[in-house]
Amino acid sequence: MKMYLISDNIDTQTGMRLAGVEGCVVHEADEVRRELKKAIGDGQTGIILLTEKLGQLVPEYIRELKLTVSTPLIVEIPDRHGSRDIADSINRHVREAIGLKL
């Protein structure tokens, strides 16, 4: 299985290509959806890497995919500017998963 990157900037794509990960650069929500469908349709893709900024464009669509598609695994990664607030992210995931506010 292979990994596929969907990025919002060329620097992240270039770095991942140096590590052997193919991908694309997009900027709009409809482009993100199209690339996700394309990567999921490819039977060789085991992990889709998606920059956090793009994940914020289509959060409901990504949530739906994570609940309905067993493979590939969809992972949001920070871009070259770093991660958004990690504590808020963890709290949000706990709240969504078990309904408990920390």
VOVO-189450 format. One record per residue (C-alpha): residue in one letter; x, y, z. Coordinates in pm, whole numbers, plus 50000, padded with zeros to 5 digits. Layout:
% residues N
+--------+-------+-------+-------+
! residu !    xx !    yy !    zz !
+--------+-------+-------+-------+
!      a !     X !     Y !     Z !
...
+--------+-------+-------+-------+
END
This chain:
% residues 102
+--------+-------+-------+-------+
! residu !    xx !    yy !    zz !
+--------+-------+-------+-------+
!      m ! 50000 ! 50000 ! 50000 !
!      k ! 50107 ! 50354 ! 49935 !
!      m ! 50050 ! 50698 ! 50087 !
!      y ! 49899 ! 50994 ! 49905 !
!      l ! 49928 ! 51360 ! 50010 !
!      i ! 49667 ! 51629 ! 49956 !
!      s ! 49834 ! 51959 ! 50045 !
!      d ! 49757 ! 52327 ! 50032 !
!      n ! 50117 ! 52429 ! 49962 !
!      i ! 50400 ! 52324 ! 49736 !
!      d ! 50659 ! 52309 ! 50016 !
!      t ! 50479 ! 52028 ! 50197 !
!      q ! 50429 ! 51842 ! 49870 !
!      t ! 50797 ! 51878 ! 49780 !
!      g ! 50910 ! 51750 ! 50120 !
!      m ! 50682 ! 51450 ! 50101 !
!      r ! 50789 ! 51373 ! 49744 !
!      l ! 51148 ! 51356 ! 49869 !
!      a ! 51024 ! 51087 ! 50109 !
!      g ! 50858 ! 50899 ! 49821 !
!      v ! 50500 ! 51013 ! 49881 !
!      e ! 50307 ! 51127 ! 49573 !
!      g ! 50037 ! 51389 ! 49601 !
!      c ! 49877 ! 51707 ! 49479 !
!      v ! 49831 ! 52071 ! 49576 !
!      v ! 49476 ! 52209 ! 49597 !
!      h ! 49313 ! 52516 ! 49751 !
!      e ! 48934 ! 52485 ! 49725 !
!      a ! 48685 ! 52259 ! 49906 !
!      d ! 48557 ! 52100 ! 49584 !
!      e ! 48916 ! 52017 ! 49483 !
!      v ! 48975 ! 51851 ! 49820 !
!      r ! 48663 ! 51637 ! 49779 !
!      r ! 48763 ! 51541 ! 49424 !
!      e ! 49116 ! 51439 ! 49530 !
!      l ! 48985 ! 51242 ! 49829 !
!      k ! 48747 ! 51050 ! 49602 !
!      k ! 49030 ! 50985 ! 49358 !
!      a ! 49264 ! 50858 ! 49631 !
!      i ! 48995 ! 50639 ! 49789 !
!      g ! 48909 ! 50494 ! 49448 !
!      d ! 49270 ! 50387 ! 49396 !
!      g ! 49295 ! 50041 ! 49550 !
!      q ! 49666 ! 50089 ! 49618 !
!      t ! 49632 ! 50382 ! 49861 !
!      g ! 49651 ! 50281 ! 50227 !
!      i ! 49698 ! 50623 ! 50390 !
!      i ! 49581 ! 50966 ! 50278 !
!      l ! 49773 ! 51255 ! 50432 !
!      l ! 49577 ! 51580 ! 50436 !
!      t ! 49708 ! 51914 ! 50562 !
!      e ! 49512 ! 52058 ! 50855 !
!      k ! 49421 ! 52372 ! 50663 !
!      l ! 49248 ! 52165 ! 50394 !
!      g ! 49082 ! 51951 ! 50658 !
!      q ! 48920 ! 52266 ! 50793 !
!      l ! 48759 ! 52328 ! 50452 !
!      v ! 48561 ! 52002 ! 50451 !
!      p ! 48535 ! 51874 ! 50811 !
!      e ! 48193 ! 51711 ! 50771 !
!      y ! 48297 ! 51530 ! 50454 !
!      i ! 48612 ! 51396 ! 50620 !
!      r ! 48415 ! 51286 ! 50927 !
!      e ! 48169 ! 51102 ! 50701 !
!      l ! 48453 ! 50928 ! 50515 !
!      k ! 48622 ! 50824 ! 50839 !
!      l ! 48296 ! 50667 ! 50957 !
!      t ! 48208 ! 50488 ! 50635 !
!      v ! 48536 ! 50395 ! 50462 !
!      s ! 48764 ! 50143 ! 50631 !
!      t ! 49059 ! 50203 ! 50401 !
!      p ! 49246 ! 50418 ! 50331 !
!      l ! 49323 ! 50578 ! 50664 !
!      i ! 49280 ! 50958 ! 50649 !
!      v ! 49531 ! 51151 ! 50862 !
!      e ! 49544 ! 51528 ! 50903 !
!      i ! 49900 ! 51657 ! 50929 !
!      p ! 50043 ! 52001 ! 51008 !
!      d ! 50193 ! 52190 ! 50718 !
!      r ! 50524 ! 52376 ! 50717 !
!      h ! 50379 ! 52644 ! 50944 !
!      g ! 50319 ! 52395 ! 51223 !
!      s ! 50012 ! 52256 ! 51391 !
!      r ! 49708 ! 52441 ! 51507 !
!      d ! 49639 ! 52434 ! 51880 !
!      i ! 49695 ! 52068 ! 51972 !
!      a ! 49519 ! 52090 ! 52311 !
!      d ! 49203 ! 52218 ! 52145 !
!      s ! 49225 ! 51940 ! 51889 !
!      i ! 49254 ! 51668 ! 52156 !
!      n ! 48968 ! 51817 ! 52358 !
!      r ! 48748 ! 51832 ! 52048 !
!      h ! 48819 ! 51467 ! 51962 !
!      v ! 48737 ! 51353 ! 52317 !
!      r ! 48419 ! 51562 ! 52318 !
!      e ! 48309 ! 51413 ! 51982 !
!      a ! 48398 ! 51057 ! 52077 !
!      i ! 48251 ! 51029 ! 52426 !
!      g ! 48066 ! 51355 ! 52486 !
!      l ! 48293 ! 51461 ! 52773 !
!      k ! 48427 ! 51814 ! 52797 !
!      l ! 48773 ! 51837 ! 52952 !
+--------+-------+-------+-------+
END
